[in-house]
Amino acid sequence: MDRVQAMQVFLRVVESGSFVRAAETLGLPPSSVTGLIKRLERHLQTRLLNRSTRSLSLTPEGERYFSRCREILELIEDTESSLRHDERPQGRLRVDVPGGIAHALILPQLGQFRRQYPDIYLAIGVNDRQVDLIQEGVDCVIRTGSLNDSALVARRLGNLRWITCAAPSYLEDKGIPEVLGDLQRHRAVHYFSSTTRRGSELHFIEEGVSFDVPVPGTVAVNETALYIKLGLAGLGLIQLPEILVADHLQSGDLVEVLAGMRPESVPVSLLYPHHTFLSPAMRAFSDWATELFGVPGLK
């Protein structure tokens, strides 16, 4: 039995909470994963997992073994990475990116990444929901806003400057708001997500004080590209990172309003599971993304 592989499989089973999900993310048959854990327990002469038809849980011995396995595997990866420092990054990397960031930042610069790292195969998932990295076999994700998942390691990439804007046709009809009180006669396109159910408020800072202003609307969406399209169509005010609509602002298809009351910038981070070690490919993507988010206009 390959004990290092057994440790890796054991960690994935615990973190995914299922033999089947662990097998899917590892690309192994479920029977192989189950058999490997049984052989590991026989080798250790102790039970690591409490099994039921609906759930898995660690035994006290399993908790100790889980903690030590993580430390051992991190040490192995650190040691190997130090020897591969000059090795050209290669291999497959699955990343997940919010739609707006993918289209405005990642995809336009992807050619540069390919030239710099020709041996990395990138599998890019694009959506605005929060994926489960363990269960879906994702190596790393880019997320915006505050972070509350302690199971993930975070690397701050930068900040996104948010603005409020609308189509000229909408502003001709409703007028240009000059103060927050003017928003009473306006409407907004609402945005909602799996983590933020309410999307009826716009956020502003006036004289150092933050305000959440409810603005009525007639439509709500949960996808950034559609959100922008509805703003361009004149359905109401939209509030989002400036970089996502920079071209539309420059062309005049969108016009910023209440520029002196912009909300706080929103942090953007790269996240990956604790058990996922910084391979040369992961480190290359992380460094490239940090440079990408460091360009002027994102702070």
C-alpha positions in Angstrom: 0.0 0.0 0.0 1.3 3.5 -1.0 0.9 5.2 2.4 1.3 8.7 0.9 -1.5 8.0 -1.6 -3.6 6.6 1.2 -3.1 9.8 3.3 -4.2 11.9 0.3 -7.3 9.8 -0.3 -8.1 9.8 3.4 -7.9 13.7 3.5 -10.2 14.0 0.4 -12.8 11.6 1.9 -12.9 13.6 5.1 -13.1 17.0 3.4 -15.7 16.0 0.9 -17.7 14.0 3.4 -18.3 11.1 1.0 -16.5 8.2 -0.6 -18.4 8.8 -3.8 -17.6 12.6 -4.0 -14.0 11.9 -3.1 -13.7 9.3 -5.8 -15.2 11.7 -8.4 -12.7 14.5 -7.6 -9.8 12.1 -7.6 -10.8 10.3 -10.8 -10.9 6.9 -9.1 -13.7 4.3 -8.9 -15.6 4.5 -5.6 -14.6 0.9 -4.8 -11.0 1.8 -5.0 -11.4 4.6 -2.6 -13.4 2.5 -0.2 -10.9 -0.4 -0.4 -7.9 1.9 0.2 -9.4 3.3 3.4 -10.2 -0.2 4.6 -6.6 -1.3 4.0 -5.3 1.9 5.7 -7.4 1.1 8.8 -6.2 -2.5 8.8 -2.6 -1.3 8.5 -3.1 1.2 11.4 -5.1 -1.4 13.4 -7.7 1.3 14.3 -10.9 2.7 12.9 -10.6 6.2 11.4 -14.1 6.8 10.3 -17.6 6.3 11.6 -19.7 5.2 8.7 -23.5 5.3 8.2 -25.8 5.2 5.2 -26.1 9.0 5.3 -22.9 10.5 6.7 -19.2 10.1 7.7 -17.5 11.3 10.8 -14.1 11.0 12.3 -13.3 8.8 15.3 -11.0 10.4 17.9 -8.1 8.4 16.4 -9.2 9.6 12.9 -9.1 13.3 14.0 -5.5 12.9 15.2 -4.5 11.0 12.1 -6.2 13.6 9.9 -4.3 16.5 11.5 -0.9 14.7 11.2 -1.6 13.6 7.6 -2.2 17.3 6.6 1.1 18.3 8.3 3.0 15.4 6.6 1.7 16.1 3.1 2.3 19.8 3.4 5.9 19.1 4.4 6.3 16.7 1.5 4.9 19.3 -1.0 7.1 22.1 0.4 10.2 19.9 0.1 9.4 18.9 -3.5 8.5 22.5 -4.4 11.8 23.8 -3.2 13.6 21.3 -5.5 11.3 22.2 -8.4 11.8 25.9 -8.0 13.5 26.3 -11.4 11.2 23.8 -13.2 8.9 25.2 -15.8 5.2 25.1 -14.5 3.1 22.5 -16.2 0.1 20.4 -15.8 -3.7 20.8 -15.6 -5.2 23.5 -13.4 -9.0 23.9 -12.8 -9.9 27.4 -11.7 -13.3 29.1 -11.2 -13.9 32.8 -11.8 -16.9 35.1 -11.5 -18.4 36.0 -14.9 -17.7 39.7 -14.9 -14.1 39.2 -13.9 -13.6 36.5 -16.4 -14.8 38.5 -19.3 -13.3 41.9 -18.3 -9.9 40.8 -17.0 -9.0 37.1 -17.3 -10.0 36.2 -20.8 -8.6 39.4 -22.5 -5.2 38.6 -21.0 -5.3 34.9 -21.5 -3.0 35.0 -24.5 -0.3 36.6 -22.4 -0.7 33.8 -19.8 -0.4 31.2 -22.6 2.8 32.7 -23.9 4.3 32.9 -20.4 3.2 29.4 -19.3 2.7 27.3 -22.4 2.7 24.0 -20.5 -0.2 24.8 -18.2 -3.6 23.5 -19.3 -6.2 25.8 -17.8 -9.8 24.6 -17.3 -11.7 27.8 -16.5 -15.2 27.6 -15.0 -17.2 30.9 -15.3 -20.2 31.6 -13.1 -21.3 33.8 -10.3 -22.2 31.1 -7.8 -19.8 29.9 -5.0 -18.6 26.5 -6.0 -17.6 23.8 -3.6 -13.9 23.3 -4.4 -13.6 19.9 -2.8 -16.8 18.3 -4.2 -16.4 19.8 -7.6 -12.7 19.1 -8.0 -11.7 22.8 -8.4 -8.1 23.7 -7.6 -8.7 27.4 -6.9 -11.3 30.2 -7.2 -11.3 33.9 -7.5 -13.9 35.5 -5.2 -14.9 39.1 -4.3 -16.1 40.5 -1.0 -15.5 39.3 2.6 -14.4 35.8 3.2 -15.9 33.4 5.7 -14.8 30.0 4.7 -12.0 28.9 7.2 -11.4 25.7 5.2 -9.8 27.7 2.4 -6.5 29.5 2.2 -6.8 33.1 0.8 -4.4 35.3 -1.1 -5.5 38.9 -1.6 -5.2 39.9 -5.2 -6.4 43.5 -5.0 -9.5 45.6 -4.7 -12.3 46.5 -7.1 -13.5 50.1 -7.2 -17.3 50.2 -7.4 -19.4 52.8 -9.2 -23.1 53.6 -9.9 -24.1 54.1 -13.5 -27.0 54.0 -16.0 -27.7 54.3 -19.7 -28.2 57.8 -21.1 -31.8 56.9 -22.2 -32.7 56.1 -18.6 -31.1 59.3 -17.2 -33.0 61.4 -19.8 -36.2 59.9 -18.6 -35.6 59.9 -14.8 -33.0 62.7 -14.5 -29.5 62.6 -13.1 -29.5 62.0 -9.3 -27.4 64.7 -7.5 -28.0 63.6 -3.9 -29.1 60.4 -2.2 -32.6 61.8 -1.7 -33.0 61.9 -5.5 -33.0 58.1 -5.6 -36.6 58.0 -4.4 -37.7 58.7 -7.9 -35.3 56.2 -9.5 -35.3 52.5 -10.0 -32.5 50.0 -10.1 -31.7 46.6 -11.7 -31.4 44.3 -8.7 -28.7 41.6 -8.3 -28.9 38.6 -6.1 -26.7 35.6 -5.4 -26.6 32.4 -3.4 -24.9 34.2 -0.6 -26.7 37.6 -0.9 -30.5 37.1 -1.3 -31.4 40.8 -1.1 -30.3 43.0 -4.0 -32.6 46.0 -3.6 -30.1 48.3 -2.0 -27.4 50.5 -3.4 -24.4 51.4 -1.3 -22.8 54.8 -0.9 -20.4 56.8 1.3 -21.2 60.4 2.0 -18.8 62.4 4.2 -17.3 59.3 5.6 -20.6 57.6 6.5 -21.9 54.5 4.7 -25.5 54.4 3.5 -27.6 51.5 2.2 -30.3 53.0 0.1 -33.3 50.9 -1.0 -34.1 51.6 -4.6 -37.2 49.9 -6.2 -36.9 47.9 -9.4 -38.8 45.6 -11.7 -36.2 42.9 -12.4 -33.5 41.0 -10.5 -30.7 38.7 -12.0 -27.9 36.6 -10.6 -25.4 36.8 -13.6 -23.1 39.8 -14.2 -23.2 39.9 -18.0 -27.0 40.0 -17.9 -27.0 42.6 -15.2 -24.8 44.9 -17.4 -27.0 44.3 -20.4 -30.1 45.3 -18.5 -28.3 48.5 -17.4 -27.4 49.2 -21.1 -31.0 48.6 -22.0 -32.1 51.5 -19.7 -33.9 49.4 -17.1 -32.4 51.2 -14.2 -29.3 52.1 -12.2 -26.6 49.4 -11.8 -23.8 49.3 -9.3 -20.7 47.2 -9.9 -16.9 47.3 -10.3 -15.8 50.0 -12.6 -13.4 47.8 -14.5 -16.3 45.6 -15.7 -18.0 48.5 -17.6 -14.9 50.6 -18.5 -15.5 50.2 -22.2 -19.1 51.2 -21.9 -18.2 54.3 -19.8 -15.6 55.3 -22.4 -18.1 54.9 -25.3 -20.8 56.8 -23.5 -23.2 53.8 -23.4 -23.2 54.1 -19.6 -22.8 57.2 -17.5 -21.6 57.3 -13.9 -23.7 59.1 -11.3 -23.1 60.1 -7.7 -19.4 59.8 -8.4 -18.5 61.6 -5.2 -20.4 59.0 -3.1 -18.8 55.8 -4.4 -19.0 52.8 -2.0 -15.9 51.2 -0.5 -13.7 49.2 -2.8 -14.4 45.4 -2.6 -11.5 43.0 -2.0 -10.8 40.2 -4.5 -9.0 37.1 -3.4 -7.6 33.8 -4.7 -8.7 30.8 -2.6 -7.7 27.2 -2.5 -8.3 24.3 0.0 -5.8 23.7 2.8 -5.0 20.3 1.4 -4.1 21.8 -2.0 -0.5 22.5 -2.1 1.1 25.3 -4.2 2.3 23.4 -7.2 4.4 25.3 -9.7 1.3 25.7 -11.9 -0.8 27.0 -9.0 1.9 29.4 -8.0 2.3 30.6 -11.5 -1.5 31.3 -11.9 -1.6 33.0 -8.4 1.4 35.3 -9.3 -0.1 36.1 -12.7 -3.5 36.9 -11.2 -1.9 39.2 -8.6 -0.1 41.1 -11.3 -3.3 41.3 -13.3 -5.3 42.8 -10.4 -2.5 45.3 -9.6 -3.0 47.4 -12.8 -4.0 51.0 -12.4 -7.7 51.7 -12.0 -8.5 48.7 -9.8 -7.7 50.2 -6.4 
